[in-house]
Amino acid sequence: HRPTSLYALGGLLKSHTEELGLEGALDWSDLALDDVACQSLFAPFTKGTLRKITRLYLSDNPMDVGGMRALATAFIAGAFPQLEELRLSNTMLGDPGVRALAEAVSGGHMEHLKQLYLNYNEIGDAGVCDLAEAVKPTKERPNGALANLEVLTFAYNNVEDQGIRALAGVADAGALGSLMRFSLAQNARGAPRMVLEALERSRKPRPRK
């Protein structure tokens, strides 16, 4: 009956966000939350749920794609509207999980995010390309969908040239301009340099036309 209990917990968090007084960090890491558990927990979440939570820790849970889709749906519905830090390392996301996250990002539902941790997730070029596409500058968001992001880590994944070039491309286009810490450790050798160089170029004043 764990899914039923988690659904009840999700409903409680939705209905009594203010009364519970939850704010700051919410640590749900290493709780064996799989895709079914995440779907039950996040399903009741709507606009304003846990609006004072700024840091959400979900690392070391077997969320898989279904769990990430459930969380992304919660973001899109308006939950965690002030979230600044999201830890999703070692959650079995893979490329499909990052694609689900990218959908929430591209819609502007995570615009306050400053730190994003995606280590140890078997993420390849496809997932990174999806995220890069989600953060690229648009007419509505000239600095991209994650303009406030300061930390982005993809350590211990399977990212190679295509993903690196995608990130470098959006950085050159003006996205990720606030990024101060970036890690692709234990992916393609020498991979971060291309992105870091693009970020440096993006910070330089552009000549006026």
C-alpha positions in Angstrom: 0.0 0.0 0.0 3.0 2.3 -0.3 1.8 4.1 -3.4 -1.5 4.8 -1.7 0.3 6.2 1.3 2.5 8.4 -0.9 -0.4 9.7 -2.8 -2.0 10.7 0.5 1.2 12.4 1.5 1.3 14.3 -1.8 -2.3 15.4 -1.2 -1.4 16.5 2.3 1.6 18.5 1.0 -0.6 20.1 -1.6 -3.5 21.0 0.7 -1.5 22.1 3.7 1.6 23.7 2.3 1.2 26.8 4.4 0.2 25.1 7.6 3.1 22.7 7.5 5.5 25.6 7.3 7.9 23.7 4.9 10.6 26.0 3.5 14.2 25.8 2.4 15.5 22.3 1.8 13.5 19.1 1.3 15.7 16.1 1.4 14.1 13.0 -0.1 17.4 11.4 -1.2 18.0 7.6 -0.8 14.4 6.7 0.1 14.0 4.0 -2.6 11.5 6.2 -4.5 11.0 4.3 -7.8 8.8 5.4 -10.7 5.6 4.2 -9.1 6.3 5.9 -5.8 7.2 9.2 -7.6 4.0 9.1 -9.6 2.0 8.6 -6.5 3.8 11.3 -4.5 3.8 14.0 -7.2 0.5 13.3 -8.8 -1.6 15.6 -6.5 0.9 18.5 -6.8 -0.5 21.7 -8.4 0.3 25.4 -8.7 1.9 26.7 -5.5 2.6 23.3 -3.9 5.7 23.6 -1.7 6.2 27.1 -2.9 8.7 27.9 -0.2 11.0 25.0 -1.0 14.2 26.2 -2.6 16.3 23.1 -2.5 15.0 19.6 -3.5 17.3 16.6 -3.0 16.2 13.4 -4.8 19.6 11.7 -5.5 20.1 8.0 -5.0 16.5 7.0 -5.7 15.6 4.6 -8.6 13.2 7.2 -10.1 13.8 6.0 -13.7 12.0 7.8 -16.6 8.5 7.5 -15.1 9.6 9.1 -11.8 11.2 12.0 -13.7 8.1 12.5 -15.9 6.0 12.7 -12.7 8.3 15.3 -11.3 8.4 17.3 -14.5 4.6 17.2 -14.6 4.5 18.7 -11.1 6.9 21.4 -12.2 4.7 22.2 -15.3 1.6 22.3 -13.0 3.3 25.0 -10.9 4.8 23.1 -7.9 8.1 24.2 -6.4 7.8 27.6 -8.1 10.8 29.1 -6.2 13.2 26.1 -6.6 16.9 27.0 -6.8 18.6 23.7 -6.4 17.7 20.3 -7.8 19.8 17.2 -7.1 19.0 14.2 -9.3 22.3 12.3 -9.3 22.1 8.5 -9.5 18.4 8.3 -10.3 18.5 6.1 -13.4 17.2 9.0 -15.6 19.0 8.1 -18.9 18.3 10.2 -22.0 14.5 9.8 -21.7 14.5 11.2 -18.2 16.5 14.2 -19.2 14.1 14.7 -22.1 11.2 14.9 -19.5 13.2 17.4 -17.4 13.8 19.5 -20.5 10.1 19.8 -21.2 9.6 21.5 -17.8 12.7 23.7 -18.4 11.7 24.8 -21.9 8.3 26.0 -20.6 9.9 28.4 -18.2 8.7 26.4 -15.1 12.2 26.3 -13.6 13.4 29.8 -14.2 14.8 30.3 -10.7 17.0 27.3 -10.8 20.6 28.0 -9.8 22.0 24.5 -9.3 21.3 21.2 -11.2 23.1 18.0 -10.5 22.7 15.1 -13.0 25.7 12.8 -12.2 25.7 9.0 -12.6 22.7 8.7 -14.8 23.8 7.0 -18.0 23.0 10.2 -19.9 24.4 10.4 -23.4 24.4 12.9 -26.2 20.7 12.7 -26.9 19.7 13.8 -23.4 22.2 16.7 -23.3 21.0 17.8 -26.7 17.4 17.8 -25.4 18.5 20.0 -22.4 20.5 22.3 -24.6 17.5 22.8 -26.9 15.4 23.6 -23.9 17.7 26.3 -22.6 18.5 28.1 -25.8 17.6 31.8 -26.1 14.2 32.7 -27.6 12.4 35.9 -28.3 10.5 35.5 -25.0 13.6 34.5 -23.1 16.6 36.2 -24.7 19.0 34.7 -22.0 17.5 31.2 -22.2 15.2 29.2 -19.9 17.9 28.7 -17.2 19.4 32.2 -17.2 20.1 32.0 -13.4 21.8 28.6 -13.5 25.2 28.8 -11.7 26.1 25.0 -11.3 25.5 22.3 -13.9 27.1 18.8 -13.4 26.9 15.8 -15.8 29.8 13.8 -14.2 30.1 10.1 -14.8 27.7 9.9 -17.7 28.2 9.0 -21.4 28.3 12.4 -23.0 30.5 12.7 -26.2 31.1 15.3 -28.9 27.5 15.8 -30.1 26.3 16.7 -26.6 29.3 18.9 -25.9 28.8 20.8 -29.1 25.1 21.3 -28.4 26.0 22.9 -25.0 28.7 25.0 -26.5 26.3 26.2 -29.2 23.7 27.4 -26.8 26.3 29.1 -24.6 27.6 30.9 -27.7 24.1 31.9 -28.4 23.8 33.6 -25.0 22.3 30.9 -22.8 23.8 29.8 -19.5 25.5 33.2 -19.0 25.4 32.8 -15.2 27.1 29.5 -15.1 30.1 29.4 -12.7 30.7 25.7 -12.2 30.4 23.1 -14.9 31.4 19.4 -14.7 31.6 16.7 -17.3 34.1 14.7 -15.4 34.5 11.1 -16.6 32.7 11.6 -19.9 34.5 12.4 -23.2 38.1 13.4 -22.5 38.7 17.1 -22.6 35.0 17.7 -23.2 34.5 20.6 -20.8 37.0 22.9 -22.5 34.7 23.6 -25.5 31.8 24.5 -23.3 33.9 26.6 -20.9 35.4 28.5 -23.9 31.9 29.2 -25.2 30.8 30.4 -21.8 33.8 32.8 -21.6 32.9 34.2 -25.0 29.2 34.6 -24.0 30.3 36.8 -21.0 32.3 39.2 -23.1 30.5 42.4 -24.2 29.2 42.0 -27.7 30.0 44.8 -30.1 27.2 47.2 -30.9 25.8 47.1 -34.4 
